[in-house]
Amino acid sequence: MAVGFGGPFAILLILVFPLPAGLPVSSSASSPLTTSASIPPWNTWTCNPNNVSPAALNIPLANPSHSRSAGTVVGVSYEFEVKGYVAADRGKAIYLPTVKAVLPTLPTGSLDVNFAARNTTITGRGWSVPITGNTTLVSKASFSTASAYLSTAKYAVMAAAASGSLTLEFRWHWTIVPGKGGATDNGPWSVPSSNATSPYLPSTFYPAPFVGVVASSGSPAPAGTNATLELDGTVSNTSFRAVVEYPNNGTEIQSIWENSSLGATTFNATVPLAYRDGVPLPAGHYLIHVHDVCEAIVHMESITVTSGGVGVPAAFRLPTLPRA
């Protein structure tokens, strides 16, 4: 299944978790809809403390110092462990979304190391095998005094586990290997924490229960119609919030809560390609996010809206919803 995400990230996700069979299928056609942007009060899941992107990564770290010459190899590693590991955790599937390490440079810009999305499993107590990547400087680079950071662009880490039943912690570091010999400069590992100062996020948290996408109504789509995503995974007796937003600034245009039925194995999350007053969106490029009941983002998809009604240009519309 291919998933696109606008902006600086390009995501290709392959979701292969086995799911139980033989249970009834729910339909969004009979699901009550609300346009609230808060977690439903009846929710019984154990959620992370409220933040803008639950279960996502955005971990700061001191940037390398000094300038580095062309040919220098900059490496990045990140890893996770189960906090409070018990034997029953062994073999549980973990889904890691696309990750980017960003090391700011002078006078502007950054040196980036990208990691593809991947599925992995818990193999035991302690830190996982490090996931590594690197890039080679093609010209001299000077690093900024701003913090480096490791980010999943608000997309949640997911696991084949009920919310609150598993706690993961993440850390990362960088290494500098001179191109013409010399000692390797190993940066410190970040220190996992359940707290963080904005804009950064906690690095110790409950992963989001796994949600996959079986199919979508696709792109392009006419303005004023409904975009639909067929979800599978942890979809029984819960709620999802589907959001349409501007890709350049994250402002939410449309937000719909839908409830799934007990025993559901798939669920159609639906969101209108229109403003909340029903006016169709102008033709253009947008993002669809699907949030689980704890507000973790479990799916992102870019969508091109084509003319299908009389829309009001985006520049003349004021945002009406708070950002998730």
C-alpha positions as CSV (number, residue, x, y, z in Angstrom):
1,M,0.0,0.0,0.0
2,A,1.5,3.3,-1.0
3,V,0.9,6.4,1.2
4,G,1.9,9.9,0.1
5,F,2.6,12.8,2.5
6,G,3.1,16.3,1.1
7,G,5.8,18.7,2.2
8,P,9.4,17.6,2.9
9,F,8.6,14.0,3.6
10,A,7.7,11.3,1.2
11,I,6.3,8.2,2.8
12,L,6.0,4.7,1.4
13,L,4.4,2.4,3.9
14,I,4.0,-1.4,3.7
15,L,1.7,-2.7,6.4
16,V,1.7,-6.4,6.9
17,F,0.4,-7.2,10.4
18,P,-1.8,-10.2,10.6
19,L,-5.3,-9.5,11.8
20,P,-8.1,-11.7,13.2
21,A,-10.7,-13.0,10.7
22,G,-14.3,-14.0,10.9
23,L,-15.6,-10.9,12.7
24,P,-18.4,-8.7,11.4
25,V,-17.5,-5.6,9.4
26,S,-18.8,-2.2,10.3
27,S,-19.8,0.6,8.0
28,S,-19.4,4.3,8.4
29,A,-22.8,4.7,6.8
30,S,-24.4,4.0,10.2
31,S,-21.8,5.8,12.3
32,P,-22.7,8.9,14.2
33,L,-20.6,11.9,13.1
34,T,-19.5,14.9,15.2
35,T,-17.3,17.8,14.4
36,S,-15.5,18.0,17.8
37,A,-11.7,18.2,18.0
38,S,-11.5,16.7,21.5
39,I,-11.1,13.1,22.6
40,P,-14.6,11.6,23.2
41,P,-15.4,11.6,26.9
42,W,-16.5,8.0,26.9
43,N,-13.1,6.8,25.7
44,T,-11.8,4.0,27.9
45,W,-8.3,3.7,26.3
46,T,-5.2,4.5,28.3
47,C,-3.9,7.6,26.4
48,N,-0.6,9.4,26.6
49,P,-0.6,12.8,28.4
50,N,-2.2,15.3,26.0
51,N,0.2,16.8,23.5
52,V,0.1,17.9,19.8
53,S,1.3,14.6,18.4
54,P,0.9,11.6,20.8
55,A,3.2,8.6,20.1
56,A,5.2,10.6,17.5
57,L,9.0,11.4,17.7
58,N,10.5,14.8,17.8
59,I,13.6,14.4,20.0
60,P,16.2,17.2,20.3
61,L,20.0,16.7,20.7
62,A,23.0,19.0,20.7
63,N,24.2,19.7,17.2
64,P,27.7,18.8,16.2
65,S,30.2,21.7,16.7
66,H,32.8,23.1,14.3
67,S,32.8,23.0,10.5
68,R,33.4,19.8,8.6
69,S,35.1,19.3,5.3
70,A,33.8,17.7,2.1
71,G,34.0,13.9,2.3
72,T,33.1,13.8,6.0
73,V,30.5,11.0,6.8
74,V,27.7,12.0,9.1
75,G,26.0,9.0,10.6
76,V,22.8,8.8,12.7
77,S,21.5,5.9,14.8
78,Y,18.2,5.5,16.7
79,E,16.9,2.7,18.8
80,F,14.1,1.7,21.2
81,E,13.5,-0.4,24.2
82,V,10.5,-1.6,26.2
83,K,10.3,0.1,29.6
84,G,9.3,-2.4,32.2
85,Y,9.9,-5.3,29.8
86,V,8.1,-8.6,30.6
87,A,8.5,-11.9,28.7
88,A,5.1,-11.5,27.1
89,D,6.4,-8.5,25.2
90,R,8.8,-10.6,23.2
91,G,7.7,-10.9,19.5
92,K,5.2,-8.0,19.5
93,A,5.2,-6.1,16.3
94,I,6.3,-2.5,16.2
95,Y,5.7,-0.2,13.3
96,L,8.2,2.6,12.8
97,P,7.1,5.4,10.4
98,T,9.5,7.4,8.2
99,V,12.1,9.2,10.4
100,K,14.3,12.1,9.6
101,A,17.3,13.4,11.5
102,V,17.8,17.1,11.0
103,L,21.2,18.8,11.8
104,P,20.9,22.6,11.2
105,T,23.7,24.3,9.3
106,L,25.0,27.8,8.7
107,P,24.0,30.2,7.3
108,T,20.7,28.4,6.6
109,G,19.5,24.9,5.8
110,S,20.3,21.6,7.4
111,L,22.0,18.3,6.9
112,D,19.3,15.5,6.8
113,V,19.5,11.8,7.2
114,N,16.3,9.9,6.3
115,F,15.1,6.5,7.4
116,A,12.4,4.5,5.6
117,A,9.3,3.2,7.4
118,R,9.7,-0.3,8.7
119,N,8.2,-3.1,10.6
120,T,10.2,-4.8,13.4
121,T,9.6,-6.9,16.5
122,I,10.5,-6.8,20.2
123,T,13.3,-9.3,20.6
124,G,13.9,-9.0,24.4
125,R,15.0,-6.8,27.2
126,G,17.3,-3.8,26.5
127,W,17.9,-1.6,23.5
128,S,17.0,-2.8,20.1
129,V,19.6,-3.2,17.3
130,P,20.3,0.4,16.2
131,I,18.7,1.6,13.0
132,T,21.4,3.5,11.2
133,G,21.8,5.8,8.2
134,N,24.4,8.2,7.0
135,T,25.2,10.9,4.4
136,T,28.5,12.2,3.0
137,L,29.3,15.9,2.8
138,V,29.8,17.1,-0.8
139,S,31.2,20.5,0.4
140,K,32.3,22.1,3.6
141,A,29.5,22.5,6.2
142,S,29.3,24.5,9.4
143,F,26.8,23.4,12.0
144,S,24.4,25.8,13.7
145,T,24.1,26.2,17.5
146,A,20.4,25.3,17.1
147,S,19.4,21.8,18.3
148,A,19.5,18.9,16.0
149,Y,16.4,16.7,16.2
150,L,14.9,13.3,15.1
151,S,11.3,13.5,13.9
152,T,8.5,11.4,12.4
153,A,6.7,14.5,11.2
154,K,3.8,14.0,13.7
155,Y,3.2,10.4,12.5
156,A,2.7,7.9,15.4
157,V,4.8,4.9,16.2
158,M,2.3,2.0,16.3
159,A,2.4,-1.5,17.9
160,A,0.4,-4.7,17.9
161,A,-0.7,-4.0,21.5
162,A,-3.6,-2.4,23.3
163,S,-3.1,1.3,24.3
164,G,-1.4,1.6,27.6
165,S,-0.2,-2.0,27.7
166,L,3.3,-1.3,26.3
167,T,5.7,1.6,27.0
168,L,8.5,2.3,24.5
169,E,11.4,4.7,24.9
170,F,13.5,6.0,22.1
171,R,17.0,7.6,21.8
172,W,19.3,8.7,19.1
173,H,22.8,10.1,18.4
174,W,25.1,11.2,15.5
175,T,28.6,10.3,14.6
176,I,31.2,12.3,12.5
177,V,33.8,10.3,10.6
178,P,36.5,12.4,8.8
179,G,36.9,11.7,5.1
180,K,40.7,11.7,5.3
181,G,41.2,9.7,8.5
182,G,41.3,10.9,12.1
183,A,39.2,10.0,15.1
184,T,35.5,9.5,15.0
185,D,33.4,12.1,16.8
186,N,30.6,10.4,18.6
187,G,27.8,12.6,19.8
188,P,26.0,11.7,23.1
189,W,22.8,9.6,23.1
190,S,19.6,11.6,23.8
191,V,18.1,10.7,27.1
192,P,14.5,9.3,27.0
193,S,11.9,11.2,28.9
194,S,8.1,11.2,29.4
195,N,8.2,15.1,29.3
196,A,9.3,17.5,26.7
197,T,9.3,21.2,26.0
198,S,7.5,22.4,22.9
199,P,8.1,22.0,20.0
200,Y,9.7,18.7,21.0
201,L,7.8,15.6,22.1
202,P,8.2,13.0,24.9
203,S,10.5,10.1,23.9
204,T,8.9,7.7,26.4
205,F,5.3,6.9,25.6
206,Y,2.6,4.3,24.8
207,P,2.7,3.5,21.1
208,A,-0.6,3.8,19.2
209,P,-2.4,0.5,18.6
210,F,-1.8,-0.6,15.0
211,V,-4.2,0.7,12.3
212,G,-3.6,0.0,8.6
213,V,-5.3,1.1,5.4
214,V,-6.8,-1.5,3.1
215,A,-8.0,1.0,0.4
216,S,-8.9,4.6,-0.2
217,S,-11.3,6.5,-2.5
218,G,-8.2,7.8,-4.2
219,S,-6.8,11.0,-5.6
220,P,-7.8,13.2,-7.5
221,A,-11.3,13.7,-6.0
222,P,-14.0,16.2,-6.8
223,A,-14.6,19.0,-4.4
224,G,-17.7,18.5,-2.2
225,T,-17.5,14.7,-2.3
226,N,-16.4,12.4,0.6
227,A,-12.9,11.0,0.8
228,T,-13.0,7.5,2.3
229,L,-10.3,5.4,3.9
230,E,-10.9,1.8,4.7
231,L,-9.1,1.0,7.9
232,D,-8.1,-2.3,9.5
233,G,-6.2,-3.3,12.6
234,T,-7.4,-1.9,15.9
235,V,-10.8,-0.7,14.7
236,S,-13.3,-2.4,17.0
237,N,-15.5,-0.3,19.4
238,T,-13.5,2.9,19.1
239,S,-13.4,6.3,17.4
240,F,-11.4,7.9,14.6
241,R,-11.1,11.6,13.7
242,A,-10.5,12.3,10.0
243,V,-9.1,15.7,9.2
244,V,-8.5,17.7,6.0
245,E,-5.8,20.4,6.3
246,Y,-3.7,22.8,4.3
247,P,-0.4,21.1,3.6
248,N,1.7,24.3,3.9
249,N,0.7,25.2,7.4
250,G,-1.3,22.4,9.0
251,T,-4.4,24.5,9.5
252,E,-7.4,22.2,9.8
253,I,-10.3,22.8,7.4
254,Q,-12.6,19.9,8.2
255,S,-12.7,17.5,11.2
256,I,-15.0,14.5,11.7
257,W,-15.3,12.0,14.6
258,E,-16.8,8.6,13.6
259,N,-17.5,5.7,15.9
260,S,-16.9,2.0,15.0
261,S,-19.0,-0.9,16.2
262,L,-18.0,-3.7,18.6
263,G,-16.3,-6.6,16.7
264,A,-15.4,-4.5,13.6
265,T,-12.4,-5.7,11.6
266,T,-12.6,-2.9,9.0
267,F,-14.0,0.6,9.2
268,N,-14.6,3.3,6.6
269,A,-13.3,6.6,7.9
270,T,-15.0,9.4,5.9
271,V,-14.4,13.1,5.6
272,P,-16.0,15.7,3.3
273,L,-13.9,17.6,0.9
274,A,-15.7,20.8,2.0
275,Y,-15.6,23.4,4.6
276,R,-17.6,22.9,7.8
277,D,-20.4,25.0,6.3
278,G,-20.7,22.6,3.4
279,V,-19.0,24.9,0.8
280,P,-16.8,22.7,-1.5
281,L,-13.0,23.2,-1.2
282,P,-11.3,25.1,-4.0
283,A,-9.3,22.9,-6.4
284,G,-5.8,22.3,-5.0
285,H,-3.6,20.0,-2.9
286,Y,-4.5,19.0,0.7
287,L,-3.6,16.5,3.4
288,I,-5.9,14.0,5.1
289,H,-4.9,12.8,8.6
290,V,-6.6,10.0,10.5
291,H,-6.3,10.2,14.3
292,D,-7.1,7.4,16.7
293,V,-9.2,7.9,19.8
294,C,-6.2,9.1,21.7
295,E,-5.5,11.7,18.9
296,A,-2.3,9.9,17.6
297,I,-2.0,10.3,13.9
298,V,-2.2,6.7,12.4
299,H,-2.4,7.6,8.8
300,M,-1.5,10.5,6.5
301,E,-2.5,10.9,2.8
302,S,-2.1,13.6,0.3
303,I,-5.1,14.4,-1.9
304,T,-5.7,16.6,-5.0
305,V,-9.1,18.1,-5.1
306,T,-10.6,19.0,-8.5
307,S,-13.3,21.5,-9.2
308,G,-16.7,20.0,-8.3
309,G,-18.5,23.0,-6.9
310,V,-18.3,26.7,-6.1
311,G,-15.5,26.9,-3.6
312,V,-14.1,30.0,-1.8
313,P,-10.4,30.6,-2.4
314,A,-8.3,29.4,0.6
315,A,-6.7,32.8,1.1
316,F,-10.1,34.3,1.9
317,R,-11.2,31.6,4.4
318,L,-10.4,31.9,8.1
319,P,-9.6,28.7,10.0
320,T,-12.5,27.5,12.1
321,L,-10.9,24.6,14.0
322,P,-8.0,24.3,16.4
323,R,-5.0,22.3,15.2
324,A,-4.9,18.7,16.5
